[in-house]
Amino acid sequence: MSFLNPYVKVASLFLLVSLIWSNPLQGQDRHFSQFYASPLTMNPALTGAFAGKFRIAGIYRDQWRPALERPFTTISTALDFRFKVPNVSQYADAIGVGLIFYKDEVRNFDFTSNEINLSFAYHKALDLKNTQFLSAAIQAGISQRNINFNNQTFQDQFNQKDGYTFPTAETFPGNNIAFGDLSAGLNYSWTYKKNSLLQVGGAIHHILEPNIAFFEDPNAEKSKLFRRYQVQGSMIFPVGRKSYLSPRLHYIQQGPHFEANAGSNIRFLANDYTRVAIHTGAWASLVGDESIPVVLESATLFFGLEYNGILLGMSYDAGLSEINTLGYKRGAFEISIGYVGEYEDDIIQCPTF
């Protein structure tokens, strides 16, 4: 029981954080501008990919608040552990186990998506110096979606004068659906010299392509959730005695739609002993599909504060595409928090933010 006690405490803390974060929430598929602040939703192979024993991560996104009375809101909280694999000679193989809660709400339509996923990853050391790892993972979970039809307005309710006061003749299906979901991922990381890391990986989400229609659709092909393919890559390397640069790329393809993110963060270490650091960054997002050309959708600015393993990040998306004129060129605000417990060294396999 003495072995389990620290993990029970961590799990209790994670549950408390999840309740606090979810309290303000009254969709869309998973999307965060701070994609590295939610590594388990990006790639299951990043489960346990850090230099420590456990990690807690939370992120909240508020989108299009100026344009909508009740904006889009998204939240994710995750807890993952890293366990060393015994009896593998000099190789530092490890296992990662993680749990993720995700909630997304389109408040104007009272449409809510909830997910819970469990991740399992194996990190295989590729050399005796343990500088290279190949990680493979699988993630499985349950998704639930619901909508409140009582708060919707339909065309036949218009009274031809001053409002939508008539009853509707629309027939409604059940307002709640649930389905299983499955994802898988791979990731390669290489610590090619002290304080310098290269990593690249990819994942497939919604492998089962579940039917997400509320109505019983005889043509289920039109109602399936498209598989989402994503590739990510990043580096961390020093650019001074106490400064580190982290360029990164992230590409997503889902059905006919795609999104590409590119940018960089920089970390300024102010105090070695307490690990106080300032993080800043900027990146751009391109979107498109089969019918429209590539457009610059948004530009994101990021600022973060780090203290003794706790990292608080804030970002703002400036909408640049035509759709964002509805929000007066205002996009989305995100706030995130992350903590790596029982930190072991300065080299990490998964760059934070």
Summary of the structure (lengths in Angstrom):
residues: 353
radius of gyration: 21.7
end to end distance: 34.8
largest distance: 80.2
contacts: 1130
relative contact order: 0.16
helix: 14%
strand: 52%
